Amino acid sequence: MMSALYLHIPFCKSRCIYCGFYSTTEFSWQSRYVDALCREMELRSQKHPKNGMKTVYFGGGTPSLLTREQFHRIFDAIGKTYIYNNVYPPSEVTIEANPDDVSDDFCEMLRELPVNRVSLGVQTFDDGRLRFLRRRHDSRQIGEAVRRLREAGFRNISIDLMFGFPEETLASWISDIDQAIALDVKHVSAYSLMYEDDTALFKQWKSGKIEKIDDECSRQMYETLIDRLETAGFEHYEISNFAKNGFRSRHNSSYWNQTPYVGIGAAAHSYDGQTRSWNVSDLREYVESIERGELPSEHEIIDETTRYNDLVTSAMRTREGIFLPSLEPKFRDYLLENAKKSLENGLLAIDHDQIHLTRSGLFVSDSVMSDLIYV
């Protein structure tokens, strides 16, 4: 049974300089795209029996750019395909939103929908850095968005933050963290600024226009993030995610725990425990294929080795890590043998049959997990 549904909404008014996700500014396709999303759900339901979804997540792109009618159209299709209205009401329905899209009308629309969680793309409270990222909102609109959502009855609000900007100081980062805490949101996701190939940010760095901060500064920022958020009552439950008690992201936890999920839309991925599939990352090709009644996706069969390696690179990101008795003996023995060095160095620990990263291990997690990959 699938447990998580992801819908990719690729439309953006402008493209942020760091973004490596598939997105587009071709709004003339938006209506046809929404129709295609609904049709893809129908096509997929013909291949698999109807079942409920525990979580639904609208990601992007910028889902908050959809119209009221388009949201209702999509939710009607979800209800018909996954019968959540009568049988399997999802416990968590998340919509990503830009702060400047959160108007009173937007909040009123959300109240008409089964949405109970909003994730705001804040990134930073510094207006200069927001302009550098080419974000559409300013710092003032962040607080206004949270206030409007709260007044509309939404308690489960998450915000995204970034650190490691060129020339960013530790004091400036602390200011961002403290302003996030002051908003009294329930969840914070925080990421180091990534220089992904073919992004505008990567090109600026390669041309020498900007410089990356050094590794030690980045480490100090991450340590400071953990300390201040934990002091403020947040649980550090995944490498980049922090939640107040009871407010972990249930949807994203599906990915880390290898729960089956369905991805709908251009560039969306799906996983059923045996196969992994991904839709084409092209708006026109996606829409036209769906209109012909064809699923524009490729897939791969996941063998036992790939499944183990996926578990290492996903579950090891979480606070709990991997439950050793759940592994087949062959992989459990391999993991424990290759984990010896990290266990001795205090980068990994075992508690109640759970092997997990320690605080020290978080800073070198990629290296630790690489040692555990089965080759």
Buried (B, 14 or more C-beta within 10 A) or exposed (E): EBBBBBBBBBBBEEBBBBBBBBBBEEEEBBEBBBBBBBBBBBBBBEEEEEBBBBBBBBBBBBBBBBEBEBBBBBBEBBEBBBBBEEEBEBEBBBBBBBBBBBEEEBBEBBEEBBBBBBBBBBBBBBEEBBEBBBBBBBBEBBBBBBEBBBEBEBEBBBBBBBBBBBEBEBEBBBBBBEBBBEBEBBBBBBBBBEBEEEBBBBEBBEEEEBEBBEEEBBBBBBBBBBEBBEEBEBBBBBBBBBBBEEBBBBBBBBBBEBBBBBBBBBBBBBBBEEEBBBBBBBBBEBBBBBEEEEBBBEBEEBEEEEBBBBBBBBBBBBBBBBBBEEBEEEBBEBBBEBBEEBBEEEBBBBEEEBBBBBEBBBBBBEEBBEBBBBE
